[in-house]
């Protein structure tokens, strides 16, 4: 009873929107903890084997896609069954069309029965924020909005997901030629990363 009374008092101070966001946040956290995701560690190992790689390269994107496919197959039996039966097909970097535009998407799961027309049920786009976080995070945020709009124009019930890799090390060296030997001014990397993640997290909860 005491807990019930506390919940009632608390609800008077928290708006309905805040309560929904809190519930969704808890649901996401419990769902995530129940998964066995090997992709993050696999990607770290891939990075360490390819030091100096270009985060915008196709090889980087394809590696991430492979890890996503493996995690989905391991954690979702129905998804694995759909792939094994041929109901869904995983394809990297196809051009996905709408009535007015075409866009290359990093990874899609589409209906085999609809071929040669591409009918995407689930899509995943990969983005990286490695340097110049202040500018890059706004650009990547805009990229993700444009990507989601494109996929939902392609098919309204498409599940449009995204992975954003955020560099947390101030020692990371930009592989671009112009940045070789460039010395960065001192900055609070922890705050920069927290602010970057905050922008993306808040957009999901709105």
N, C-alpha and C positions, 0 to 999 in steps of 0.2 A: 504493500500500500504506500509505504514511504517513497519507494522508487516511482510509483505511478504519480504521486503528488509532485515529485521533482520534475517528472517529464511534463506535467501540465504547466508548472511554473516556467520551465524552460521554454516551452512552446510559445508562451506569451511574449518572450523576448526575442525570439528568432522568427524571421519571416518565413512564409511557406517556401519561397524560392531557396533560401539558405538551407532549410531542412531537406529539400530535395537534393541540393548539391551535396550536402553532407552524407545523405543516404547513398547516393551514387558513388561518392568517393569511397565509402566503406565497402560497397559492393565490388568496386573495381579492385580494391586492395585485397579482399578475401579471395576473389577470383584469381588474381595474379599470383598470390601466394600458393594456391593449389596447383599451379602449373609447374611442369618441369621444363623450363626454357634453357636450352643449351646454346641458343643463338648468340647471346651477348658474349659468353666466354669463347665461343668459336670465332666470333668476329675479332676479339682481342688477339687471339692466337694468329689469325690471318694477318692482322695489322703488323704484328711482330715479325712475321715471316716476309713482309713486304715493306720494310722501312723505306721511307722516302716516296711512298706511293702517292699518286694524285687522288685526293678524295672525290674528285669529280669524274674519275675514270670509269669506263664501262666495267672493268674488272672488279672494282670496288662494289659497284651496284650489283653485279651478278653474284658476287660472293654473299652479299646480304640476302639476296633473293633465295639462294640455296639454303641458307640457314633458316629463313622464314618457312620454306616448304617443309624442311625436316622437323621443325618445331610443331607445325600444324599437323603433320602426319602422326607425330608421337602423342600429342595432347588431345587430338580430336578424332575419335574413331569414325564418326560419320563423315568427316572430311576426308580421312584416309580412304574410306570405302568408296567415296565418290570419285577419288582420283584413280584408285585401283580398278574400278569398274568401267572407267572411261566416261562417266557422267560429266565430270569436270576435267579440264585440261589446264595444266600450268604452263604459261608461256611468258618468257622474258622479253621485254622491250617491243611489244607489238604496237602498231599504230591504231589507237582506238578512236573511232569516228563518232561524231554526233551529226545532226542535220547540217551544221554550218562549219564545223571545225574538225581537225584531226590532231591528235597529240600522242607522242610516244610515252608509254607508261612502263615503269620498271618491272612490275610483275602483275600478271592478271590470272585469274582462274575463270575460265569461260566454258560455256556449254558445248560439248562436242557435237551434239545433235544439231546445233544451229550453224555449223560450218557449211560453206566458207564464210558466212556472216559471223562476225565476232560479237557474241552476246556475253558480256562480262558480268559475273555474279559477285566476285570479290576482287579488289585491286589493292596493291601496295606500292607506294611511292617512297623512295629513299632520298633523304636530304642530309647534308652535313653542315655543321657550323664549327669550323676548326680555328679560324682566326678572324679578327675584326668583328667580334661578336655583336657589338652595338649596331653595326650596319647590316651584317649578315642575318641576324635573327629577324629583323623586320622584312628583309627580302625573302627569306625562306617562309615566313609566315604568309606573305602574299602569294608565294608559289603554291603553298598548300591549299589556300582558299581557291585559287584558280584551278588546281588539280581536282579538288572535290566537286566544284561546280561542273567541270567537264564530265566527270564520271557520272554525276547524277543527271546531267543532260543526256548522256549516252543511255543510261538506264536508271530510272528513279529508285529502284529497289537495290541498286548495287551498293555493296558495303565497301566504302572507300577508306582504306587505312593508310597509315604513313609511319615511317621510322625516321626519327631525327637524331643523328649522332652528334653529340655536343662534346667538343674537346674541353677537358678540364685541366690540362697541364700548361702552365706558362712557358714551359721549355719546348713546346712543339714548334717545329720549324716549317714554315710555309714552303712547299716544294717548288713553287713558281720561281722562275729565273730571277725576276726583279726583286725577290725577297731574300735572296741568298746573302748572308752576312748582315742582314738588317737587324739593328738593335732596337728592341721595343722599349718604350718608357715603362717605368714601374707602374703596376696597377694591382688592384685587389681582384685576383682571378676568381676567388670563391664567390664574391659578390656578383661579378660579371656572369658567372655560370648560373647562380641562383636567379638572377634577373631574367636571363635568357629562358630558363626552364619555366619560370613564372609566367612569361608571356604566352608560351605554348599551352601550359596547363590551364590558365584562365580562359583561353579561347575555347577549350573543350568543355568547360563548366558553364559557359554562357548559354 
